[in-house]
Amino acid sequence: MSLLAVNVGYIVAGVAIIVVLIQMAVVLPVLNLYFQAMFSNAKVDLFHLIGMRLRKTDARTIVFARIRAMRVGMDIPVEQIESHYLAGGHVGSVVNALIACDRAGIDFSWNEACAIDLAGIDVQELANRVIRTRAAGRPEDFEAVMQEMAESGDPAFHRARERS
């Protein structure tokens, strides 16, 4: 056996070890989130989690928002949650507002909540006010409550951007 054949074997083994270490460095940090989502019935693709990590997206925030939504029966795709997060939205507030409206029997869609959130309005506070006005017997919708908040100069109307 020649010396060259032995050195090539070591080089191949060294490269294989480096490749495995790089794969472990990328996969291990998201494996915990993957299993949390899987066991919570809020399936998130492992490759999607790796992509979030490579894009420097806060995968934990996105996965936890999806888990909370799935627990109450809302199947919001991970792509939409991540898209809202990347647009500068407050994913947790939007999901909390949707859950509160769902429990109160108020129709409020993901797209409406995201648009309101990205407009700089505290969507969670808005949803809470709509729920309170409906509980008080005034069937006002989101537009009427937003108009009322804007006219009164309510600081909650623009609180969302301050939390960024």
C-alpha positions as CSV (number, residue, x, y, z in Angstrom):
1,M,0.0,0.0,0.0
2,S,1.4,3.3,-1.0
3,L,1.7,6.4,1.2
4,L,-0.5,8.4,-1.1
5,A,-3.4,5.9,-0.7
6,V,-3.2,6.2,3.1
7,N,-3.2,10.0,3.0
8,V,-6.2,10.2,0.6
9,G,-8.1,8.0,3.1
10,Y,-7.4,10.4,5.9
11,I,-8.3,13.4,3.8
12,V,-11.6,11.8,2.8
13,A,-12.4,10.9,6.5
14,G,-11.4,14.4,7.6
15,V,-13.7,16.0,5.0
16,A,-16.6,13.7,6.0
17,I,-16.1,14.6,9.7
18,I,-16.2,18.3,8.9
19,V,-19.4,17.9,6.8
20,V,-21.1,16.0,9.6
21,L,-20.1,18.6,12.1
22,I,-21.4,21.4,9.9
23,Q,-24.7,19.6,9.5
24,M,-25.0,19.1,13.2
25,A,-24.3,22.7,13.9
26,V,-27.2,23.7,11.6
27,V,-29.7,21.0,12.6
28,L,-29.2,20.6,16.3
29,P,-30.3,24.1,17.4
30,V,-33.7,23.8,15.5
31,L,-34.3,20.1,16.5
32,N,-35.9,21.2,19.8
33,L,-38.4,23.5,18.1
34,Y,-39.1,20.8,15.5
35,F,-40.1,18.3,18.2
36,Q,-42.1,20.9,20.2
37,A,-44.1,21.7,17.1
38,M,-44.5,18.1,16.1
39,F,-45.8,17.0,19.5
40,S,-48.1,20.0,19.7
41,N,-49.8,19.0,16.3
42,A,-48.4,22.2,14.8
43,K,-46.2,20.6,12.2
44,V,-43.3,22.7,10.9
45,D,-41.0,21.3,8.3
46,L,-37.4,20.8,9.6
47,F,-36.0,22.3,6.4
48,H,-38.2,25.3,6.9
49,L,-36.8,25.7,10.4
50,I,-33.3,25.4,9.0
51,G,-34.1,28.1,6.4
52,M,-35.4,30.4,9.2
53,R,-32.1,29.9,11.0
54,L,-30.1,30.7,8.0
55,R,-32.2,33.8,7.3
56,K,-31.6,34.8,10.9
57,T,-35.4,34.8,11.6
58,D,-36.6,34.2,15.2
59,A,-37.9,30.7,14.6
60,R,-38.9,30.3,18.3
61,T,-41.4,33.2,18.0
62,I,-42.9,31.8,14.8
63,V,-43.2,28.3,16.1
64,F,-44.7,29.3,19.4
65,A,-47.2,31.5,17.6
66,R,-48.1,28.6,15.3
67,I,-48.5,26.3,18.3
68,R,-50.8,28.7,20.1
69,A,-52.9,29.1,17.0
70,M,-53.2,25.4,16.4
71,R,-54.2,24.8,20.0
72,V,-57.4,26.8,19.4
73,G,-58.0,25.3,16.0
74,M,-56.5,28.0,13.7
75,D,-54.3,26.5,11.0
76,I,-52.2,29.5,10.1
77,P,-49.4,28.4,7.7
78,V,-45.8,28.9,8.9
79,E,-45.0,30.8,5.7
80,Q,-47.6,33.5,6.5
81,I,-46.5,33.8,10.1
82,E,-42.9,34.2,9.0
83,S,-43.8,36.6,6.3
84,H,-45.6,38.9,8.8
85,Y,-42.6,38.6,11.1
86,L,-40.2,39.6,8.3
87,A,-42.4,42.5,7.4
88,G,-41.9,43.9,10.9
89,G,-45.1,42.7,12.4
90,H,-45.8,41.6,16.0
91,V,-46.7,38.0,15.4
92,G,-47.6,37.3,19.1
93,S,-50.0,40.2,19.3
94,V,-51.7,39.2,16.0
95,V,-52.2,35.6,17.1
96,N,-53.4,36.7,20.6
97,A,-55.9,39.1,18.9
98,L,-57.2,36.4,16.6
99,I,-57.6,34.0,19.5
100,A,-59.5,36.5,21.5
101,C,-61.8,37.4,18.6
102,D,-62.3,33.7,17.9
103,R,-63.3,33.0,21.5
104,A,-65.7,36.0,21.4
105,G,-67.3,34.8,18.1
106,I,-66.0,37.8,16.1
107,D,-64.9,37.3,12.5
108,F,-61.4,38.5,12.1
109,S,-59.0,37.2,9.5
110,W,-55.3,36.8,9.5
111,N,-54.9,39.2,6.6
112,E,-57.0,41.9,8.3
113,A,-55.1,41.5,11.6
114,C,-51.7,41.7,9.8
115,A,-52.7,44.8,7.9
116,I,-53.8,46.5,11.0
117,D,-50.7,45.5,12.8
118,L,-48.4,46.7,10.0
119,A,-50.3,50.0,9.9
120,G,-48.9,50.7,13.4
121,I,-52.1,50.0,15.4
122,D,-51.9,47.8,18.4
123,V,-54.0,45.0,17.0
124,Q,-54.4,43.3,20.4
125,E,-55.7,46.4,22.1
126,L,-58.1,47.0,19.1
127,A,-59.4,43.4,19.3
128,N,-60.0,43.8,23.1
129,R,-61.9,47.1,22.6
130,V,-64.1,45.5,19.9
131,I,-64.8,42.6,22.2
132,R,-65.7,45.0,25.1
133,T,-68.0,47.1,22.9
134,R,-69.8,44.0,21.7
135,A,-70.1,42.8,25.3
136,A,-71.6,46.2,26.2
137,G,-74.3,45.7,23.6
138,R,-72.8,48.0,20.9
139,P,-72.2,45.9,17.8
140,E,-69.4,48.1,16.5
141,D,-66.9,46.7,14.0
142,F,-63.2,47.1,13.8
143,E,-63.3,50.2,11.5
144,A,-65.6,52.0,13.9
145,V,-63.4,51.3,16.9
146,M,-60.3,52.3,15.0
147,Q,-62.0,55.6,14.0
148,E,-63.0,56.2,17.6
149,M,-59.4,55.5,18.8
150,A,-57.9,57.8,16.2
151,E,-60.3,60.7,17.0
152,S,-59.8,60.4,20.7
153,G,-56.0,60.6,20.3
154,D,-55.6,57.3,22.1
155,P,-52.0,56.3,22.5
156,A,-52.8,52.7,22.0
157,F,-53.7,53.6,18.4
158,H,-50.0,53.9,17.6
159,R,-48.5,51.8,20.4
160,A,-47.5,48.9,18.2
161,R,-44.6,50.7,16.5
162,E,-43.2,51.8,19.9
163,R,-42.7,48.2,20.9
164,S,-40.5,47.4,17.9
